[in-house]
Amino acid sequence: MKKHLMIPFIAALFAITLLASCGSNSDNAANNNLQEPAAAQQAQSETGPGQTAITKTENGENEENEVVEKGSNQPAAGTTAASTNAKTTITNNMITAFTGETTASAKYAAYAKKAQEEGYPQIALLFKAASTAENIHANNHKAVLEDMEVSIPVVKPQFTVKSTQENLQDAITGESYEVSTMYPEFLTNAKSAGNQLALISLNYAYKTEQKHKTMYENALNALQNNQVKTLAGQYYVCPTCGNTYETTAPKRCGISMTGSERFIKITNA
């Protein structure tokens, strides 16, 4: 009889112990579920932009998450400022170039008249051709300024006409500055500003002025050695870029690829 009573008692005791154990495990799981999100939130709050936050997945594995700063895809303030400065610089450069070429065109026309008066028709012809080319450069620069929606300044050329020899020396000085300093600097600035039209216009002038410099140097040398009559008797000027050729012209311009049928022929007639 006692044996039969002990079996139910042991079974009941085992059941009570089992229920207590399950309740304890359930509480621990609930506590863990409450604590893990808080810990993950703390890890994220303590992790700066560009760093990596480590959280646990549902499987208990560590997961790395890169923290990205809000608005990090926005351009830096310095980038906008640099772009504005580059635009301002090339605007000023184009105004300077337009003013310079407009002045040079008027000046060389006056120098041509002076050379003709002094009995140097060949040198007068060179100045006339160069004046035509500089006017083309000025108009190209003006077109760039108009495309940039910049007001075109009114230019009142100021220069002094001296002897033909002094005028040639002045022309060489001006062309040398444009070739060695002004246009290379302006081209660099146009590239930084990403202005393709400015690059084209400036390069047209830069390439042409290199040729003008050499032509003026040859003319001065001829004048000093009493060989003026050996200079070219006619010139051809490209209407697109101002490129200048002595005596004959190629089938196409070596700078702008313009066909020679469009070239401007410069003669004393």
C-alpha positions as CSV (number, residue, x, y, z in Angstrom):
1,M,0.0,0.0,0.0
2,K,2.8,2.5,0.9
3,K,4.6,1.6,-2.3
4,H,1.5,2.6,-4.4
5,L,1.3,6.0,-2.7
6,M,4.9,6.9,-3.2
7,I,4.8,6.7,-7.0
8,P,2.1,9.4,-7.5
9,F,3.9,11.6,-5.0
10,I,7.2,11.4,-6.9
11,A,5.5,12.1,-10.2
12,A,3.8,15.2,-8.8
13,L,7.1,16.5,-7.3
14,F,8.8,16.1,-10.7
15,A,6.0,18.0,-12.5
16,I,6.3,20.9,-10.1
17,T,10.1,21.1,-10.6
18,L,9.7,21.0,-14.4
19,L,7.2,23.9,-14.4
20,A,9.5,26.1,-12.2
21,S,12.4,25.5,-14.6
22,C,10.4,26.5,-17.7
23,G,9.2,29.7,-16.1
24,S,12.7,30.7,-15.2
25,N,13.9,30.1,-18.8
26,S,11.0,32.1,-20.2
27,D,11.8,35.1,-18.0
28,N,15.4,35.0,-19.0
29,A,14.5,35.0,-22.7
30,A,12.2,37.9,-22.2
31,N,14.8,39.9,-20.4
32,N,17.3,39.1,-23.2
33,N,14.9,40.3,-25.8
34,L,14.4,43.6,-24.0
35,Q,18.1,44.1,-23.4
36,E,19.5,43.3,-26.9
37,P,17.7,46.1,-28.8
38,A,18.8,48.6,-26.2
39,A,22.4,47.4,-26.5
40,A,22.3,47.6,-30.3
41,Q,20.8,51.1,-30.1
42,Q,23.6,52.1,-27.7
43,A,26.3,50.6,-30.0
44,Q,24.8,52.6,-33.0
45,S,24.7,55.9,-31.0
46,E,28.3,55.5,-29.9
47,T,29.5,54.7,-33.5
48,G,30.4,57.7,-35.6
49,P,29.8,58.2,-39.3
50,G,32.1,56.2,-41.5
51,Q,32.6,53.6,-38.7
52,T,31.1,50.1,-38.3
53,A,28.4,49.1,-35.8
54,I,28.2,45.5,-34.7
55,T,24.8,44.0,-33.8
56,K,23.5,40.5,-33.3
57,T,21.3,38.8,-35.8
58,E,18.4,36.6,-34.9
59,N,20.7,33.6,-35.2
60,G,23.0,35.1,-32.6
61,E,25.7,36.0,-35.2
62,N,27.5,39.4,-35.3
63,E,26.5,41.7,-38.1
64,E,28.6,44.7,-39.2
65,N,26.7,47.8,-40.3
66,E,28.4,50.9,-41.7
67,V,27.1,54.0,-40.2
68,V,26.4,56.7,-42.9
69,E,26.1,60.3,-41.9
70,K,22.9,61.9,-43.0
71,G,23.4,64.1,-46.0
72,S,26.9,62.7,-46.8
73,N,26.0,62.5,-50.5
74,Q,25.6,66.3,-50.7
75,P,28.5,68.2,-52.3
76,A,30.8,69.9,-49.9
77,A,30.5,73.7,-49.5
78,G,34.0,74.2,-50.7
79,T,33.2,72.5,-54.0
80,T,30.5,75.0,-54.8
81,A,32.8,77.9,-53.8
82,A,35.6,76.6,-56.0
83,S,33.2,76.3,-59.0
84,T,32.0,79.9,-58.5
85,N,35.6,81.2,-58.3
86,A,36.6,79.3,-61.5
87,K,33.7,80.8,-63.3
88,T,34.5,84.3,-62.1
89,T,38.2,83.9,-63.1
90,I,37.4,82.8,-66.6
91,T,34.8,85.5,-67.0
92,N,37.5,88.1,-66.1
93,N,40.0,86.4,-68.4
94,M,37.6,86.5,-71.4
95,I,36.9,90.2,-70.8
96,T,40.6,90.9,-70.7
97,A,41.2,88.8,-73.9
98,F,38.3,90.5,-75.7
99,T,39.6,94.0,-74.7
100,G,43.2,93.1,-75.7
101,E,42.3,91.7,-79.1
102,T,40.0,94.6,-79.9
103,T,42.8,97.0,-79.0
104,A,45.3,95.0,-81.0
105,S,43.1,95.1,-84.1
106,A,42.8,98.8,-84.0
107,K,46.4,99.4,-83.2
108,Y,47.7,97.2,-86.0
109,A,45.4,98.9,-88.5
110,A,47.0,102.2,-87.4
111,Y,50.5,100.7,-87.6
112,A,49.7,99.5,-91.2
113,K,48.8,103.0,-92.2
114,K,52.1,104.3,-90.7
115,A,54.2,101.7,-92.5
116,Q,52.5,102.6,-95.8
117,E,53.3,106.3,-95.2
118,E,57.0,105.4,-94.5
119,G,57.3,103.5,-97.7
120,Y,57.0,99.9,-96.3
121,P,54.0,98.4,-98.2
122,Q,55.1,94.8,-97.3
123,I,55.1,95.6,-93.6
124,A,51.9,97.5,-93.9
125,L,50.4,94.4,-95.5
126,L,51.5,92.3,-92.5
127,F,50.0,94.7,-90.0
128,K,46.7,94.7,-92.1
129,A,46.6,90.9,-92.0
130,A,47.3,90.8,-88.3
131,S,44.6,93.4,-87.6
132,T,42.1,91.2,-89.5
133,A,43.1,88.2,-87.5
134,E,42.9,90.0,-84.1
135,N,39.4,91.2,-85.0
136,I,38.4,87.6,-85.5
137,H,39.8,86.7,-82.1
138,A,37.9,89.6,-80.5
139,N,34.6,88.4,-82.1
140,N,35.2,84.8,-81.0
141,H,35.9,86.0,-77.4
142,K,32.8,88.2,-77.6
143,A,30.7,85.1,-78.6
144,V,32.0,83.2,-75.5
145,L,31.0,86.1,-73.2
146,E,27.6,86.3,-74.8
147,D,27.2,82.5,-74.2
148,M,28.1,83.1,-70.6
149,E,25.5,85.9,-70.4
150,V,28.1,88.4,-69.6
151,S,27.7,92.1,-70.6
152,I,30.1,93.0,-73.3
153,P,32.3,95.9,-72.3
154,V,32.7,99.0,-74.5
155,V,36.4,99.1,-75.5
156,K,38.1,102.4,-76.4
157,P,41.6,101.4,-77.7
158,Q,44.4,103.4,-76.4
159,F,47.9,103.3,-78.0
160,T,50.6,105.4,-79.5
161,V,51.8,105.2,-83.1
162,K,55.5,105.6,-83.5
163,S,58.0,104.7,-86.2
164,T,57.5,101.4,-88.1
165,Q,60.5,99.9,-86.4
166,E,59.2,100.9,-83.0
167,N,55.7,99.6,-83.9
168,L,57.2,96.3,-84.9
169,Q,59.0,96.0,-81.6
170,D,55.8,96.9,-79.7
171,A,53.9,94.2,-81.7
172,I,56.6,91.6,-80.8
173,T,56.4,92.5,-77.1
174,G,52.6,92.2,-77.1
175,E,52.6,88.9,-79.0
176,S,55.4,87.5,-76.8
177,Y,53.3,88.2,-73.6
178,E,50.2,86.6,-75.1
179,V,52.1,83.5,-76.2
180,S,54.3,83.0,-73.1
181,T,52.0,84.2,-70.3
182,M,48.4,85.4,-71.0
183,Y,46.9,82.7,-73.2
184,P,48.6,79.7,-71.4
185,E,47.2,81.0,-68.1
186,F,43.7,81.7,-69.5
187,L,43.6,78.2,-71.1
188,T,44.4,76.6,-67.8
189,N,41.7,78.6,-66.1
190,A,39.1,77.7,-68.8
191,K,39.9,74.0,-68.4
192,S,39.4,74.3,-64.6
193,A,36.1,76.0,-65.2
194,G,35.1,73.4,-67.7
195,N,34.2,76.0,-70.3
196,Q,34.7,74.3,-73.7
197,L,33.8,77.4,-75.8
198,A,36.3,79.5,-74.0
199,L,39.0,76.8,-74.5
200,I,38.3,76.8,-78.3
201,S,38.4,80.6,-78.6
202,L,41.5,81.0,-76.5
203,N,43.3,78.2,-78.3
204,Y,42.5,79.7,-81.7
205,A,44.1,83.0,-80.6
206,Y,47.0,81.3,-78.8
207,K,48.0,79.3,-81.9
208,T,47.7,82.3,-84.2
209,E,49.7,84.7,-82.0
210,Q,52.6,82.3,-82.1
211,K,52.7,82.7,-85.9
212,H,52.2,86.5,-85.6
213,K,55.2,86.8,-83.3
214,T,57.5,85.0,-85.8
215,M,56.2,87.1,-88.7
216,Y,56.8,90.4,-86.8
217,E,60.3,89.2,-85.8
218,N,61.1,88.4,-89.5
219,A,59.7,91.8,-90.6
220,L,61.8,93.6,-88.0
221,N,64.9,91.7,-89.1
222,A,64.2,92.5,-92.8
223,L,63.7,96.2,-91.9
224,Q,67.0,96.4,-90.0
225,N,68.9,94.7,-92.8
226,N,67.2,96.7,-95.6
227,Q,65.5,93.6,-97.0
228,V,61.8,94.6,-96.6
229,K,61.0,93.8,-100.3
230,T,61.7,90.1,-99.5
231,L,58.6,89.9,-97.3
232,A,55.3,88.4,-98.4
233,G,53.2,90.3,-100.9
234,Q,49.9,88.8,-99.8
235,Y,48.3,87.0,-96.8
236,Y,45.4,84.7,-96.2
237,V,43.5,84.8,-92.9
238,C,41.2,82.0,-91.7
239,P,37.8,83.5,-90.9
240,T,37.2,80.9,-88.1
241,C,40.3,81.2,-86.0
242,G,42.4,84.1,-87.5
243,N,45.2,81.7,-88.5
244,T,47.4,83.7,-90.9
245,Y,49.3,82.4,-93.9
246,E,51.9,84.2,-96.1
247,T,51.7,84.1,-99.9
248,T,49.7,80.9,-100.2
249,A,47.2,78.9,-98.2
250,P,46.8,75.2,-97.6
251,K,43.6,73.3,-98.5
252,R,42.4,73.5,-94.9
253,C,43.4,75.7,-92.0
254,G,46.0,74.0,-89.8
255,I,44.2,75.1,-86.6
256,S,40.4,75.0,-87.3
257,M,40.2,72.8,-90.4
258,T,38.3,75.5,-92.2
259,G,38.4,75.2,-96.0
260,S,40.7,77.6,-97.9
261,E,37.9,78.7,-100.1
262,R,36.6,80.7,-97.2
263,F,39.9,82.4,-96.4
264,I,40.2,86.2,-96.4
265,K,42.8,87.3,-98.9
266,I,44.8,90.4,-97.8
267,T,46.4,92.5,-100.4
268,N,47.2,96.2,-100.9
269,A,44.5,96.5,-103.5
